[in-house]
Amino acid sequence: MTQDHETNPPPGAGTRRSGEVLLEARGITKQFGDVRANDDVSLVLRAGEIHALLGENGAGKSTLVKILYGALEPNAGTLHWRGAPVRISSPAEARALGIGMVFQHFSLFEALTVAENIALALPGGTPLRDLSKRIRSVSQDYGLALDPDAIVADLPVGIRQRIEIVRCLLQEPKLIIMDEPTSVLTPQEADQLFLTLERLTAEGCAILYISHRLEEVKRICHHATIMRHGKVVMECDPAQETAGSLARLMVGSAVHDLKRGAQAAEGGPRLELRGLSAPPDGPFSVALQDINLSVTGGEVVAIAGIAGNGQGELFDLLSGERRAQDSGAIVIDGTASGHLGITLRRRQGCGFVPEERLGHGAVPGLRLSENIVLTRHGTGDGLVRGGMLDMGLARRMEQRIKSNFDVRMSHDDPEARALSGGNLQKFVIGRELDRTPGVLVVNQPTWGVDAGAAALIRQELIDLSRQGSAVLVISQDLDEIFEVADRIAVISRGHLSPAEPAAQLTRERIGLLMGGLEEGQGKAGHAA
């Protein structure tokens, strides 16, 4: 359950600037073609301090931390480790110094176990059995419990994030760079992570913390550096700022409030789930049990829940990536559609945005125009004529999406992996909204995006519904859910509660349902 951390920050939040300088960046500049991603950036990271690095998507944060971690080399400027100049030309050299990183996009081999993935990042020589014991011990100590023998492909994203964090902790770094570490964690897991970070800094570790969740920045960070358009524009004590003032510093202007407007005149249901059930499709999957839901044109219905309770399984069935056992269990605009695949559902006017944007929502090595072709080749948009692809039209679509959704890129039509996480998210959602779908299903719509981009995406979802479309949002972010939803349901252990008007629900009630408690009576538990 989301908590108000601003009014009760933990001990130690606020300025803490007396520790040893571990890493200093001086005048870092990095050029990509005509774009200067970092422009004379300087940064000082001290032992015992959680230092926030804030900025819009595309502000240059990712470029800077890749330089600090040795994944990129600057065109100008120097790095100093404990006062001595260093050249960090690879992540291995960074780790040898004592710098670890938890990436926003997971770097895991899905066919391997948790222990095997972690072993790849550690020095050789440790027997896998001994490493598994260490993983169990460390992950339990930090409240991020892992099964070392689990296959990564079977794990939800929240558990995969735990692997990344524990893998970093096992390297015993002096400086940890964290890129959106709580974006796929439950509020309870995030609270445990914050306790872990406090413990690490008390032991003299430095944390460079990138997050778009400004309330948590205010809660745990001692200092903040704010970037805009590749430059450092300000340093501040985040505890002395409001979330709104931090957002304004990041964006350069006020973040617009959402305009909900009146709901469209209610028509018939456009998306119906009628007793939808499905067995688990893997050893760590969740069975869906008798799910009933109706989403009418003109409304946004949100599904809340803790990661790993069936959200991914439900999305796969709604999108057609997995077929329903009963065709009539999924009805789209009056047509039984449970047996249809994703292309045929798109032809019915549906759009789908998966949780994982890089690898699932977009192919990393393909250009944006080519990714458009992958989702729209069979939808009657004119991309395929006489068996031939019209790539000119695809590129014009890419330009339109770029303009309408403020997708920032170093050059036209780049590969998907060249975009920052937030800009790729805007592209993936913009690609679906560009078609004005009659039914849109979106999983974690603003994962890892800045305040301005999140407001843009949420406003677009509301606006689409007000045009008469049915919008179903699956999200772990209760703030987001209350901002966009007309009705809210909660998924727990594969069961879905009845959708109720958002205005009649409290965070406390939703929290009970998320944890498997119905009105505080009888605990069902939840999948980890």
HELIX and SHEET records of a PDB file:
HELIX    1   1 LYS A   61  LEU A   68  1                                   8    
HELIX    2   2 PRO A   91  LEU A   97  1                                   7    
HELIX    3   3 VAL A  114  LEU A  120  1                                   7    
HELIX    4   4 LEU A  128  ASP A  141  1                                  14    
HELIX    5   5 VAL A  152  ASP A  154  5                                   3    
HELIX    6   6 VAL A  157  LEU A  169  1                                  13    
HELIX    7   7 PRO A  187  ALA A  202  1                                  16    
HELIX    8   8 LEU A  214  ILE A  220  1                                   7    
HELIX    9   9 PRO A  238  GLN A  240  5                                   3    
HELIX   10  10 ALA A  243  VAL A  251  1                                   9    
HELIX   11  11 GLN A  311  SER A  319  1                                   9    
HELIX   12  12 SER A  327  ALA A  329  5                                   3    
HELIX   13  13 ILE A  342  ARG A  347  1                                   6    
HELIX   14  14 LEU A  368  ARG A  376  1                                   9    
HELIX   15  15 MET A  391  ASN A  404  1                                  14    
HELIX   16  16 ALA A  416  ALA A  418  5                                   3    
HELIX   17  17 GLY A  421  LEU A  433  1                                  13    
HELIX   18  18 ALA A  451  ARG A  466  1                                  16    
HELIX   19  19 LEU A  478  VAL A  484  1                                   7    
HELIX   20  20 ALA A  502  GLN A  504  5                                   3    
HELIX   21  21 ARG A  507  MET A  514  1                                   8    
SHEET    1   A 4 VAL A  35  ARG A  46  0                                        
SHEET    2   A 4 VAL A  21  PHE A  32 -1                                        
SHEET    3   A 4 ALA A  76  TRP A  81 -1                                        
SHEET    4   A 4 ALA A  84  VAL A  86 -1                                        
SHEET    1   B 6 ILE A  99  VAL A 102  0                                        
SHEET    2   B 6 LEU A 175  ASP A 179  1                                        
SHEET    3   B 6 ALA A 206  ILE A 210  1                                        
SHEET    4   B 6 ILE A  50  GLY A  55  1                                        
SHEET    5   B 6 HIS A 223  ARG A 228  1                                        
SHEET    6   B 6 LYS A 231  CYS A 236 -1                                        
SHEET    1   C 4 LEU A 288  THR A 296  0                                        
SHEET    2   C 4 PRO A 269  ALA A 278 -1                                        
SHEET    3   C 4 ILE A 330  ILE A 332 -1                                        
SHEET    4   C 4 THR A 335  ALA A 336 -1                                        
SHEET    1   D 6 CYS A 350  VAL A 353  0                                        
SHEET    2   D 6 VAL A 439  ASN A 443  1                                        
SHEET    3   D 6 ALA A 470  SER A 475  1                                        
SHEET    4   D 6 VAL A 300  ALA A 304  1                                        
SHEET    5   D 6 ARG A 487  SER A 492  1                                        
SHEET    6   D 6 HIS A 495  LEU A 496 -1                                        
SHEET    1   E 6 CYS A 350  VAL A 353  0                                        
SHEET    2   E 6 VAL A 439  ASN A 443  1                                        
SHEET    3   E 6 ALA A 470  SER A 475  1                                        
SHEET    4   E 6 VAL A 300  ALA A 304  1                                        
SHEET    5   E 6 ARG A 487  SER A 492  1                                        
SHEET    6   E 6 GLU A 500  PRO A 501 -1                                        
SHEET    1   F 2 VAL A 384  ARG A 385  0                                        
SHEET    2   F 2 MET A 388  LEU A 389 -1                                        
SHEET    1   G 2 LEU A 517  GLU A 518  0                                        
SHEET    2   G 2 GLN A 521  LYS A 523 -1                                        
END                                                                             
